[in-house]
Amino acid sequence: MKKFISLFMAALMLCFSAGISCYAVSSPDEIDWEITDPYAEVDWDAWGTYKFQPHCQTNASDGYPTIHEFVQSMYDLDYDVVALTDHGTLNRGWNRQPELIPIVRYVKRERTQMAPIIPLTDEEYEAYIGGTAQSETRTHDNGMLDVPLGVELNMATPFADCHLTGYFCEYGQGLAGVFGDYETPSKGVRDAGGISMLAHVGEYVYIDKDSENHVGQKIDEYYVNKFARIFLDNPGSSVGMGINSATDAHTRCDRILYDQILQKTIPNGVIPWAFCFSDSHSISTENDAWTDLVMEDLTLDNVRKAMVNGTCFAVSHYSNGYELNGMQEMPGYRDDAALYDDESYYLSNETPKVTRITVDEEADTITVEGKNFDKITWVSNGNVILREENVEDGKATLDLHSGELFDTPYMFVRFYITGDYGITYSQPFVIKEAGTSFEPVDVPKTRDVSTFLRALVTALDWLNFKWNPIVWIFKYFALGYDPIERMFADVFSLFK
């Protein structure tokens, strides 16, 4: 018995020692980290950075400027790529008359004044595309690309905005949408061969969307699952979400939501990308925020590729969260209203720029080089994990073996850089121990009021409205539908 006890204790001590040894080998300082770089394919010496506006409106739906005024202003502001996304109104080219939705223009008549729609002439269009149009302020030598078939989806949802933007496909013309139903238009764009992104989701998530009360707080799991499923169900089509739009008043909490979504999608093999846009309805707001695309050259194929692959940076003059002052305890410290009245600030293109990213897999470091910034902040899983003040020479490095930084292994890291004229956000770098894989995360489908409303509206439309001549007349004058064309299309769809 004594021998048996001795052998048992020796074996126990051996197991305990092996456990200690195993722990020491896999301690954070000694782990071989595997870093997935979203910018890995970028040739930083040869590729260019192009200023892209993904979301803006004209008086073709609910904006102030005509198409002609809008294009000239964007050209003057040094945009390289612009997607016109009027509510429920597909952009068929800046030189083409869009199919108008009269009721949308009438509801917003204080903006539109129900004024004539003025597209470009063919000659003007070629001048803007070719870069030969006249401008007193443009510094870019190239022309400006017109992203085809841009549209703002869910154009008329009640109670709260539930908007998406679609591109590159024939889907969304005249579709009103249903409150909370992001699922149907995301699938519609996917099936039509296009791409989409979630717009200013804070306008749907928060009733008090202008409040600072939610900054730094986690979002309810219901919303996290709902939006994560959009990306998981439409990979390669639902490419990402806006994380800072306009002056950020409505989207100040969306970065936390974005991080929570990433924790659901990354283990399942999908990474939605971060975008910024102005959502402008007037000339004076067109330069609030945008996205910098990093591309080999300026073509529409490369624009789509950059949006799908995430070779881009989200840029804004404004942040109503905590990022610009670098203190999570003091949300909304910055008086963006005063900055908004400063024309030199609004017009400036001296926002922080990333010029090179180097991932060293041997040293487990990420080095960021750029200009117009003096501070870099690293974020993971909704938390600030490292902040470097007074960055010198526009260069900063994150060392994954630095101190206690990675005592708790993170799923990803992303950074933002800040300077005198705004903020620039990176895409996420996936981080995991080499030779391991993430366990898939269960992301349940949400069954909410939008599920019921979509089924109800679809049934009512087919049973009571689709074949009703009175409804045809309403749709013709209010929604711009051709009732005969739609009737034949609906009949044809029964036999598809």
Solvent accessible surface area in square Angstrom, and as a share of the most:
residue,aa,sasa,rsa
1,M,172,0.77
2,K,173,0.73
3,K,168,0.71
4,F,133,0.55
5,I,90,0.46
6,S,70,0.45
7,L,129,0.64
8,F,119,0.49
9,M,94,0.42
10,A,59,0.46
11,A,50,0.39
12,L,92,0.46
13,M,113,0.50
14,L,128,0.64
15,C,91,0.54
16,F,129,0.54
17,S,59,0.38
18,A,57,0.45
19,G,40,0.39
20,I,99,0.50
21,S,61,0.39
22,C,87,0.52
23,Y,157,0.60
24,A,51,0.39
25,V,101,0.58
26,S,47,0.31
27,S,24,0.16
28,P,28,0.17
29,D,83,0.43
30,E,118,0.53
31,I,12,0.06
32,D,87,0.45
33,W,3,0.01
34,E,65,0.29
35,I,8,0.04
36,T,68,0.39
37,D,24,0.13
38,P,18,0.12
39,Y,1,0.00
40,A,78,0.60
41,E,84,0.38
42,V,13,0.07
43,D,65,0.34
44,W,42,0.15
45,D,116,0.60
46,A,73,0.57
47,W,54,0.19
48,G,24,0.23
49,T,68,0.39
50,Y,35,0.13
51,K,10,0.04
52,F,0,0.00
53,Q,0,0.00
54,P,0,0.00
55,H,0,0.00
56,C,0,0.00
57,Q,1,0.00
58,T,0,0.00
59,N,2,0.01
60,A,1,0.01
61,S,1,0.00
62,D,6,0.03
63,G,0,0.00
64,Y,116,0.44
65,P,5,0.03
66,T,15,0.09
67,I,4,0.02
68,H,57,0.26
69,E,89,0.40
70,F,1,0.00
71,V,0,0.00
72,Q,52,0.23
73,S,14,0.09
74,M,0,0.00
75,Y,4,0.02
76,D,43,0.22
77,L,22,0.11
78,D,8,0.04
79,Y,0,0.00
80,D,1,0.00
81,V,0,0.00
82,V,0,0.00
83,A,0,0.00
84,L,6,0.03
85,T,0,0.00
86,D,3,0.02
87,H,16,0.07
88,G,0,0.00
89,T,2,0.01
90,L,3,0.01
91,N,8,0.04
92,R,90,0.33
93,G,11,0.10
94,W,1,0.00
95,N,24,0.12
96,R,118,0.43
97,Q,107,0.48
98,P,13,0.08
99,E,79,0.35
100,L,43,0.21
101,I,1,0.01
102,P,43,0.27
103,I,66,0.34
104,V,17,0.10
105,R,15,0.06
106,Y,118,0.45
107,V,91,0.52
108,K,67,0.28
109,R,116,0.42
110,E,104,0.47
111,R,59,0.22
112,T,2,0.01
113,Q,126,0.56
114,M,83,0.37
115,A,33,0.25
116,P,103,0.64
117,I,18,0.09
118,I,85,0.43
119,P,33,0.21
120,L,5,0.03
121,T,70,0.41
122,D,77,0.40
123,E,132,0.59
124,E,58,0.26
125,Y,39,0.15
126,E,112,0.50
127,A,25,0.20
128,Y,10,0.04
129,I,51,0.26
130,G,51,0.49
131,G,20,0.20
132,T,100,0.58
133,A,17,0.14
134,Q,156,0.69
135,S,38,0.24
136,E,179,0.80
137,T,86,0.50
138,R,33,0.12
139,T,103,0.60
140,H,62,0.28
141,D,139,0.72
142,N,49,0.25
143,G,8,0.07
144,M,0,0.00
145,L,25,0.13
146,D,11,0.05
147,V,0,0.00
148,P,46,0.29
149,L,32,0.16
150,G,0,0.00
151,V,1,0.01
152,E,1,0.00
153,L,2,0.01
154,N,4,0.02
155,M,14,0.06
156,A,59,0.46
157,T,14,0.08
158,P,70,0.44
159,F,181,0.76
160,A,26,0.20
161,D,48,0.25
162,C,0,0.00
163,H,12,0.05
164,L,0,0.00
165,T,0,0.00
166,G,1,0.01
167,Y,0,0.00
168,F,35,0.15
169,C,6,0.04
170,E,109,0.49
171,Y,46,0.17
172,G,4,0.04
173,Q,22,0.10
174,G,1,0.01
175,L,68,0.34
176,A,42,0.33
177,G,21,0.21
178,V,11,0.06
179,F,41,0.17
180,G,0,0.00
181,D,5,0.02
182,Y,1,0.00
183,E,63,0.28
184,T,51,0.30
185,P,6,0.04
186,S,0,0.00
187,K,104,0.44
188,G,13,0.13
189,V,0,0.00
190,R,86,0.31
191,D,90,0.46
192,A,46,0.36
193,G,42,0.41
194,G,2,0.02
195,I,0,0.00
196,S,1,0.01
197,M,1,0.01
198,L,2,0.01
199,A,0,0.00
200,H,6,0.03
201,V,2,0.01
202,G,0,0.00
203,E,16,0.07
204,Y,21,0.08
205,V,14,0.08
206,Y,24,0.09
207,I,180,0.91
208,D,65,0.34
209,K,62,0.26
210,D,84,0.44
211,S,24,0.15
212,E,74,0.33
213,N,117,0.60
214,H,52,0.23
215,V,13,0.08
216,G,23,0.22
217,Q,104,0.46
218,K,154,0.65
219,I,12,0.06
220,D,87,0.45
221,E,89,0.40
222,Y,68,0.26
223,Y,46,0.18
224,V,1,0.00
225,N,18,0.09
226,K,1,0.00
227,F,0,0.00
228,A,0,0.00
229,R,51,0.19
230,I,3,0.02
231,F,1,0.00
232,L,27,0.14
233,D,49,0.26
234,N,4,0.02
235,P,83,0.52
236,G,49,0.47
237,S,8,0.05
238,S,7,0.05
239,V,7,0.04
240,G,0,0.00
241,M,0,0.00
242,G,0,0.00
243,I,1,0.00
244,N,0,0.00
245,S,7,0.04
246,A,35,0.27
247,T,33,0.19
248,D,0,0.00
249,A,29,0.23
250,H,60,0.27
251,T,0,0.00
252,R,22,0.08
253,C,4,0.02
254,D,1,0.01
255,R,12,0.04
256,I,13,0.07
257,L,1,0.01
258,Y,0,0.00
259,D,0,0.00
260,Q,13,0.06
261,I,0,0.00
262,L,0,0.00
263,Q,51,0.22
264,K,30,0.13
265,T,0,0.00
266,I,10,0.05
267,P,14,0.09
268,N,51,0.26
269,G,69,0.67
270,V,28,0.16
271,I,47,0.24
272,P,1,0.01
273,W,24,0.08
274,A,1,0.00
275,F,0,0.00
276,C,0,0.00
277,F,0,0.00
278,S,1,0.01
279,D,24,0.12
280,S,2,0.01
281,H,37,0.17
282,S,24,0.15
283,I,74,0.37
284,S,68,0.44
285,T,26,0.15
286,E,1,0.00
287,N,0,0.00
288,D,1,0.01
289,A,0,0.00
290,W,0,0.00
291,T,0,0.00
292,D,6,0.03
293,L,0,0.00
294,V,4,0.02
295,M,3,0.01
296,E,109,0.49
297,D,69,0.36
298,L,37,0.18
299,T,55,0.32
300,L,61,0.31
301,D,118,0.61
302,N,29,0.15
303,V,0,0.00
304,R,77,0.28
305,K,99,0.42
306,A,3,0.02
307,M,0,0.00
308,V,49,0.28
309,N,54,0.28
310,G,0,0.00
311,T,3,0.02
312,C,0,0.00
313,F,4,0.02
314,A,0,0.00
315,V,0,0.00
316,S,0,0.00
317,H,0,0.00
318,Y,0,0.00
319,S,2,0.01
320,N,20,0.10
321,G,3,0.03
322,Y,18,0.07
323,E,7,0.03
324,L,15,0.07
325,N,26,0.13
326,G,5,0.04
327,M,93,0.42
328,Q,66,0.29
329,E,141,0.63
330,M,91,0.41
331,P,46,0.29
332,G,21,0.20
333,Y,101,0.38
334,R,46,0.17
335,D,92,0.48
336,D,10,0.05
337,A,72,0.56
338,A,57,0.44
339,L,37,0.18
340,Y,76,0.29
341,D,121,0.63
342,D,60,0.31
343,E,123,0.55
344,S,79,0.51
345,Y,8,0.03
346,Y,18,0.07
347,L,78,0.39
348,S,15,0.10
349,N,51,0.26
350,E,95,0.43
351,T,0,0.00
352,P,0,0.00
353,K,41,0.17
354,V,10,0.06
355,T,67,0.39
356,R,79,0.29
357,I,8,0.04
358,T,66,0.39
359,V,34,0.19
360,D,58,0.30
361,E,80,0.36
362,E,166,0.74
363,A,50,0.38
364,D,2,0.01
365,T,22,0.13
366,I,0,0.00
367,T,18,0.11
368,V,0,0.00
369,E,48,0.22
370,G,14,0.14
371,K,112,0.47
372,N,53,0.27
373,F,17,0.07
374,D,71,0.37
375,K,29,0.12
376,I,0,0.00
377,T,0,0.00
378,W,2,0.01
379,V,3,0.02
380,S,0,0.00
381,N,33,0.17
382,G,9,0.08
383,N,83,0.42
384,V,39,0.22
385,I,29,0.15
386,L,69,0.34
387,R,67,0.24
388,E,65,0.29
389,E,91,0.41
390,N,122,0.63
391,V,14,0.08
392,E,136,0.61
393,D,144,0.74
394,G,12,0.12
395,K,108,0.46
396,A,5,0.04
397,T,64,0.37
398,L,0,0.00
399,D,54,0.28
400,L,1,0.01
401,H,51,0.23
402,S,54,0.35
403,G,56,0.54
404,E,143,0.64
405,L,22,0.11
406,F,2,0.01
407,D,82,0.42
408,T,95,0.55
409,P,79,0.50
410,Y,41,0.16
411,M,39,0.18
412,F,0,0.00
413,V,0,0.00
414,R,7,0.03
415,F,0,0.00
416,Y,4,0.01
417,I,0,0.00
418,T,6,0.04
419,G,12,0.12
420,D,114,0.59
421,Y,79,0.30
422,G,0,0.00
423,I,0,0.00
424,T,1,0.01
425,Y,1,0.00
426,S,1,0.00
427,Q,0,0.00
428,P,1,0.01
429,F,0,0.00
430,V,12,0.07
431,I,0,0.00
432,K,41,0.18
433,E,63,0.28
434,A,41,0.31
435,G,83,0.80
436,T,63,0.36
437,S,93,0.60
438,F,57,0.24
439,E,143,0.64
440,P,103,0.65
441,V,52,0.30
442,D,121,0.63
443,V,7,0.04
444,P,68,0.43
445,K,113,0.48
446,T,26,0.15
447,R,185,0.67
448,D,30,0.16
449,V,75,0.43
450,S,3,0.02
451,T,58,0.34
452,F,128,0.53
453,L,43,0.21
454,R,66,0.24
455,A,62,0.48
456,L,71,0.35
457,V,66,0.38
458,T,63,0.37
459,A,46,0.35
460,L,65,0.32
461,D,33,0.17
462,W,85,0.30
463,L,141,0.70
464,N,79,0.40
465,F,87,0.36
466,K,28,0.12
467,W,99,0.35
468,N,50,0.26
469,P,79,0.50
470,I,133,0.67
471,V,27,0.15
472,W,50,0.17
473,I,104,0.53
474,F,111,0.46
475,K,38,0.16
476,Y,110,0.42
477,F,139,0.58
478,A,11,0.09
479,L,27,0.13
480,G,35,0.33
481,Y,25,0.10
482,D,66,0.34
483,P,27,0.17
484,I,90,0.46
485,E,114,0.51
486,R,80,0.29
487,M,48,0.21
488,F,129,0.54
489,A,53,0.41
490,D,30,0.15
491,V,60,0.34
492,F,136,0.57
493,S,51,0.33
494,L,105,0.52
495,F,163,0.68
496,K,179,0.76
